Amino acid sequence: MFFPLRDPDELARDPEAVIQDLRQNTDYTALFAEAFPQAQPAVSSETFAQALATFVRAYVSDRAPYDQFLAGDALALNEQDRRGVALFAQLECDGCHVPPRFDSDLYANRAVPDPEPLDDAGRYEVTAEEHERGAFRVPTLRNARESGPYFHNGAVADFRAAVEHEVEQQVALGMREPLSAGELTDLTQFLRHTLTDTSREQHPLANVPSGLRVPPDDERLLRGQVEP
């Protein structure tokens, strides 16, 4: 849980420094004492790691329309959803995005250009293998609607544009013919609707004890549910 804190390309913070910051905030120390009543002190590297891990484990997607359909609810998918499911299989997208999690341990280069000034060689930076330059781990497609902007560098903001880019890559590699506009719509609908489960959605707090501004969720902004 501490890796993103220590990583210079992510938060670049010493976990102990973060823990000291938390201990100096009376609201956070009270919340930790409530969550870990047996811990002394309440805020420590152990309780901090447990809190982060518990938060991450709360992100679960297993009640999407796709799951309901597999469980026997024939009405969970409409006709467009079903066409999208069929296209997903025909395009062999499930070779990388493997059901039921729709991810895998594979690394792939999807030819997404880095926006300036980012220069990320991906897996190559770890292995120094030239064939892994620009390769990144295949992410899950579950709740992808909620996780824009897309790809490893956030270079694509629009959901359908991200789907189109993936299809264009397959076409450029000679793996298939271009899709029609209708087929692209069906495939996008499958990914946007059929794999989205918000039944355990964690709604962002309006305020946090640190006093820092809570950034709005991009997808909720698009749906008009929050103000910019």
N, C-alpha and C positions, 0 to 999 in steps of 0.2 A: 504493500500500500504506500510505501514511502518513495518508490521509484519516481513517480511524477513530480514529487517535491524536489528531490535531489537533482533530477535531470536538468542540465543547463539550458536545454532547448524547450523545457516545459516551465515549471514554476521556479526552478533555481533557488530553492530555499533549504536551509538546514532544518530538518524536522524538529530538532530540539529548540531552535529559535521560534518555530511556529507554536510549539507547546508552551514556551514561555509567554508568548503573546496571548495565548488562550488563558493561561493562569492569571494574567493581569486584567482579564475581563470578567467582572463579577457575574454577568448574565451567563456566559459560557461555563464558568466554574460551577454555577448552580445547576445548570442543565446536566453537566457531567456527573455531579454528585447525585442527581436524581436517577440518571441512567445506570450508574455504577456505584450503588450505595455501599458496597463492601470494599471498594478500592481506596487505598491511601498512598499517595494523594489521588484525588478523583481524576485529575488531568495528568496523564503520564503517556509515555510512548506506547504502552500496551493498550490503554483505554482509547487512545487516539486512533490506533490501528484498528481496534475492534469497531469503533464507531464508523470509520470510513468503510470497512469491509461490510458491515451491516447495511449501510446505505447502498453500496454497489449491488449487494445481493437482492435488494428490494426491486431492482429493475428486472421484472419477469414478463415474458410475453408467451402465453400459452392458451389464451382464450380468444385469439383472433378468429375471424370468420373461417379461415383455413382450418383451424383446429376444431371448430364446431362442426364443420362439414365432415372431417375425418371421424368425429365422434358419432356421426349418424344423422346430423341435422341436414337433410337434403336441401333445405331452403336457405341455408347460410350463404350460399353463393348464387348470384343471379347469372343470367346467360353470358353477360360480358365478362364476369369473373371467370366463368368456366372456359371461355375462349382464351383468356389471359393465362390460365393454368396450363392449357394445352400448348400455347405458344412457348411458354417458359420451358416446357419439356422438349418441344420440337427444336428449340434453339440450343438445347443442351446446356442451358444456364445452370442446371442443377449439378453439373460436373464440378463447378467451383462453389456455388451457393447450395450446399447439400441440405435437403430437408432432413429433420424437421426444424433445425436451427437456422437453416439457410446461410451457413457460413462454412468455413473449412480452415485447415491449418496451411493451406497453400499460399504462396506469394505470387503476385501477378503484376505485370507492367501494363497498365491500361492507357499509356500514352497521353496522360493528362499533363499539359504543360504547367510548369510552376509559375505562379505570378511573381513579378519582381518584388523584392530582391531575393525571394526564396530560391534555394538551390539544394534540393534534397535528393540524394542518390538512392534512398530507400534501403533495401536489404543489402545492397552492395557495401554500404558503410559498415556492416557487421561482418560479412563473409569475404569481401574483396573479390568475389567471383563476378566476372564481367557480365555473365548472363543474368545476374540478379540486379543489375543496375536499374533503378527505377521501379523495382518490384516492391509491393507492399502487401501485407497480409489481407486476405479476402475477408471483408467485414460481413456481418449479418445483414440480411435484408429485412428482418423483422423490425417493425416500427421505423423503417427508413423514412417514411413520411415526416416523422417527428425529428429527424436528426440532420437536417440540412445545415449549412451548405455541404456539398457532396465531394467525394473522393478525398484522398489523403491530405490534400492541401486546401480544401474548401473552394476550389477554383470554379465549381459549377453551382450556382445558387438555385436554379429551377429544377424541380424533381423530374419533369418530363425530359428536360434537356439532358439530364444525367442518364436516363434510360436510352435516349437517342444516341448519346456518345457511345454507350456500351454496344449497341447494335451496329453502329458505324465501324467500331473496332472489329467486330466479327466479320463484317462485309469486307473491310480493308485486308483482313487476313485470308480472304478467299474462303471463309468457312460457310457462308450462306449468301442468299440474295437479299437485297434491301427489302425492308418491310413497307407495306402500304401505310398511309396515315391512320387508317382504321385499325390495323394490326398494332401499330405503336400505341394507339389509345387503349386497346384491350390489354396489352402488356403492362402499360403504366397503371391501369386500373387494378390489375391483379396485385402489383407491388404496393400501390398506395392504399388500397382498401382491404384486400384479402389477408394481408400479413400484418395489419395494424391492430394492436390490442392495447387499449388505454384503460382497461378495467382496474388496473392498480396504479394509475398515473399519479405521480407525486407532484402536486401543485406547488409551484415556487412560492416562497413566503414573500409578503409585501416588504417586510423589513427583517434584517438579521442583526444579532447582537453586536457585530463589529461596527455597525453603522454605515457600512459600505453600500453603495447602490446595487440593487439586484437587477441584472440585465434582463430585459424581456425575452421571452421565448419567441424565436423567429416564426415558428409555425403558428403560434397563437396570434402573433401580429397579423399574419396573412389571413387568418380566419376572423379577424376583427374582435377577438376575445379580450385583448388587452390594449392599452394605449401605448404608443411608442415612448 
